[in-house]
Structures are given as C-alpha cells and as structure tokens.
Amino acid sequence: MFLCCWLALVALIPITLSTDPGVKVRLTEKGLEYGRQLGIASIQKKLKSVKIPDISGKQRVSPIGKVQYSLSNLQIVNVGLPQSVVALVPGTGVRLSISNAFISLHGNWRVKYLRIVKDKGSFDLNVKGLTITTNTAIKSDETGRPAVSSVNCAASVGSATIKFHGGASWLYNLFKKFIDKALRKAMEKQICPLVANSISDLNGQLKTLNVVAKVDKYAEIAYSMVSSPTVSTSFMDLNLKGEFYNIAKHEEPPFSPTAFSLPPKTNNMMNIGISAFSAKTAAFVYNKAGVLSLYVTDDLIPQFSPFRLNTGTFGLFIPQIAKQYPGLMVKLLVKTVKNPIITFEPNNVTVQASATVTAYAIQPNATLSPLFVLNLETSVSARLFVSGMSLAGAVTLNEMTLTLGTSYVGAFQVSSLNRIFQVVLNVVVIPKLNVQLAKGYPLPTFGNMKLVNTQLQVLKGYMLIGTDVQFTG
C-alpha cells in the first residue's frame, strides 16, 4: 500500500506529554514520489485480486420480450495504472489520484428468452478510463503510533469494450448495453471498499512496530509522537519525543527540548533532525545510572608508554608517594560528578565533562590507600556518523584542566601530573568511550527499511541526517 512505504519510516512508542519534539522526521516530495511508485505497484496487485460476484437480472428487449441473463466466473486478467499522483493535503494527510487506468476481465454469459430459448458463451471485457481518488487522514492514536483512515473515496469506470465468444451473433448488440452497465456498476462498488480495507490493514502493520528502541542494558529511546503529523503542501513532519530513558525507571530530566526547524528543501527522500536535547538526555540517563565512571589500572596502559601506574612513576612528581608507598601499583577511578554539557554548533559537537580522579595505592592485601583526588575538567569534540540504522560517534580530546581536590600525601604541584593524565585520557578513557559510541544508537525506523546515500551535518542546536530509503523484501 502506498502509505506503508513512508508511514513505516518511523518506529513509535507510547504517547507523551511533551510539546516540542526532540526528533523530527520529514518526508519530502522525493520521498513521496518513491512512495507513489511502491504504492501503485501494491494497488495494482490488490486490484487484480478484486472478486466480482456473479451478476444476474432480467431486461425487456425489443422485439423478443423479457430476457434473463447471468454473468459468472468473472476474473480480472490485467490491470494497468499508467497515470497516478500522490499529493499531501495540508492539515489532513494524503490524496491519491489514479486516472486513465484500465482493467481486462474474462467471464461467461448465459441468456434465456421466449421461455425456452437459451444461449451461452464467454466474453472479454476491456474497461478504460478508470479513475480512483481517495483521501487518507493521518493522526496519532492513543498509544502514540500513527493511525490512518480513509476519509473519502470515489471511483468511476469510463468506457467498456466487449468481445463475445460463442452464442448467436445477433444477440451481441442487444446484450452489450446490459453487460456494460452491470459490470461497470459492480466494479465501481468493489474498488473503494478495497482501497479503504487496504488503508485499514496498514494500521495492523503499524501496531506491530517495535515501540521501544533499546540501546543497551541501561537505556532505551522513546520515539513517541508528541502531536499528530504536520502536513504542508511539500512535506510531512512526524514530531517525536526522542528521549533516552533508564530501562529500570523512567525519569524526566531537569530540562526540556527546544524548538527547532528543519531546512525547507533538500534533495533527500527523508530528513531526520535530532536535537541536542536527545543527546543531553542520554548523558543524563548514563550519569544517573553511574555508568560514566571507569577504573584504570596499569594493564590498560600500552606497554610502549613510559608512564606506568605505580608509585614509582607518581613518586617522580610527588616524592612523598614513593616514600610512603614504595613499590606498589596505582589504581585510578575516573568518575563524572554532573551531567556532561553537550553543544551543537555548525560542523561542531562539543562535550564538556566535569569529573574527579581518585588515585589509590594497591596494598599487598588488595586494600586501597587513597593518595589524592583531582578535579578534572575536559572538553572533547565528537564526530558523528550513520552506521546502518544507528547513529554512532567518536570523540577526541580538546583540552583538560586539573585542580587539586584532596591530598592524602601532602601538598604537591598538580600541573606536574598533566602529562600522565593526558596519556590516561588518550590511551584508555577515550578509546573505551569510543568503543561504546561505535556500537551506535538506534534511529527511528521500521521493519525492512534501509538508509542509502546518507549524509550527516551538524547545525545549531541539532544534527540533520539526510537520506534516501529502500524497502526490501
């Protein structure tokens, strides 16, 4: 069905109370054209399955009097839909118009007249000038999924050309107007219910969508519709919540999405706008879950590094560590202390994180002796990209600043440790973070849809994914 190819672009979950979306999905005119192509192929297949019931009746025909006729075993053998247009109806949904369509049928005919005279044969009917117009409304249902319904439908059959086989040839001209009228009326009655049923069937498909996009054991993404679709003459926007939640407990963050607008025209079938709000809710969820922390031990430091996590290395910069804890290994705990700040500017995504670094000497009995606590301020730049049906990324360190929080070994110059902690961040912490980011976060999608010719650009306050789509299978 023509609607399926683009309504199914989005996987949606239960409805929420937000007013501004965190994610917008836009179907463009190019996407609508792709939907028309898929839809016409689907409708053509549907029309071939139309079942026209047997038709019978009586008609007075001069000069032979009353004629009883029946048409049976009617089968559609060919359908052509050479001209069709799909258009968006502002504020409502979609209009499909088909014109100059044709249908070829084959069936059997039988007549009885003068009470005892019978005749029969077969016929081929070619119907031309078939037109179908249907309007479809698109709204959000009570669960936050899109729901479609046929608002109105009109179908009309133009001319019909009949070729009879068998029977008395003098009956043909008398019989033509009966079979023409009866079949045209029967077909007109069948077409609109078929279209309406096809649209209704789509709701069953939409209700099977994966309504929660699971990320990992900690988080899932809500892609619920926060309002009914916004329909203009040139595009349709689906406004989605686009919020990360903790799987165990949904908790709203202490901030709200900010309104943003997608560019009016692009060369893609579909545009996906993901605001900074979505990224911020991810940081909020993972920070609340305590995931943004990492223990760093010496085995995580590459062998080629001249810096080792032991009291000997730290003793070069803080002599009292080597004196109090000679020959011991050191463990570091890097832990965020508040939600990272994520900023989207043109061609640049920046993440600022505030963390603490606690250093421990590992005693022979495995107990930990605290050495110091440092306050760590970092800024990283993120490179974002689409991988399959997910949004992935990688970060690089811009700058870091260390200040002393607490010392358990006396006063020392924090700046002397800058080189060590740059190594720790660049060879341990950031690579581990990038492994997680490379796994990706699911985009709003449906079923057997693939994204092709995808481009991503970062704009002020949001990122824009422009893409074409393909449906397989």
C-alpha positions, 0 to 999 in steps of 0.5 A: 500500500502506498502509505506503508512505504513512508508511514513505516519510516518511523518506529513509535512508542507510547504517547507523551506529554511533551510539546516540542519534539526532540526528533523530527522526521520529514518526508519530502516530495522525493520521498513521496514520489518513491512512495507513489511508485511502491504504492501503485505497484501494491494497488495494482496487485490488490486490484487484480485480486478484486472478486466480482460476484456473479451478476444476474437480472432480467431486461425487456428487449425489443422485439423478443420480450423479457430476457434473463441473463447471468454473468459468472466466473468473472476474473480480472486478467490485467490491470494497468495504472499508467497515470497516478499522483500522490499529493499531501493535503495540508492539515489532513494527510494524503490524496491519491489520484489514479486516472486513465487506468484500465482493467481486462476481465474474462467471464461467461454469459448465459441468456434465456428468452421466449421461455425456452430459448437459451444461449451461452458463451464467454466474453472479454471485457476491456474497461478504460478510463478508470479513475480512483481518488481517495483521501487518507487522514493521518493522526496519532492514536492513543498509544502514540503510533500513527493511525490512518483512515480513509476519509473519502473515496470515489471511483468511476469506470469510463468506457467498456469494450466487449468481445463475445465468444460463442452464442448467436451473433445477433444477440451481441448488440442487444446484450452489450448495453446490459453487460456494460452497465452491470459490470461497470456498476459492480466494479465501481462498488468493489474498488473503494471498499478495497482501497479503504480495507487496504488503508485499514490493514496498514494500521495492523502493520503499524501496531506491530512496530517495535515501540521501544528502541533499546540501546543497551542494558541501561537505556532505551529511546522513546520515539513517541509522537508528541502531536499528530503529523504536520502536513504542508503542501511539500512535506510531512513532519512526524514530531517525536519525543526522542528521549533516552530513558533508564530501562529500570525507571523512567525519569524526566530530566531537569530540562526540556527540548527546544524548538527547532526547524528543519531546512525547507528543501533538500534533495533527500527522500527523508530528513531526520533532525535530532536535537541536542536535547536527545543527546543531553538526555542520554548523558543524563540517563548514563550519569544517573545510572553511574555508568560514566565512571571507569577504573584504570589500572596499569594493564590498560596502559600500552606497554610502549608508554613510559608512564606506568601506574605505580608509585614509582612513576607518581613518586617522580612528581610527588616524592612523598608517594614513593616514600610512603608507598614504595613499590606498589601499583596505582589504581585510578577511578575516573568518575563524572560528578554532573551531567556532561554539557553537550553543544551543537554548533555548525560542523561542531559537537562539543562535550564538556565533562566535569569529573574527579580522579581518585588515585589509590595505592594497591596494598599487598592485601588488595586494600586501597590507600587513597593518595589524592583526588583531582578535579578534572575538567575536559572538553572533547569534540565528537564526530558523528556518523550513520552506521546502518540504522544507528547513529554512532560517534567518536570523540577526541580530546580538546583540552583538560584542566586539573585542580587539586581536590584532596591530598592524602600525601601532602601538598604537591604541584598538580600541573606536574601530573598533566602529562600522565593524565593526558596519556590516561585520557588518550590511551584508555578513557577515550578509546573505551568511550569510543568503543561504546559510541561505535556500537551506535544508537538506534534511529527511528525506523521500521521493519525492512527499511534501509538508509542509502546515500546518507549524509550527516551535518551538524547545525545549531542546536541539532544534527540533520541526517539526510537520506534516501530509503529502500524497502526490501523484501 
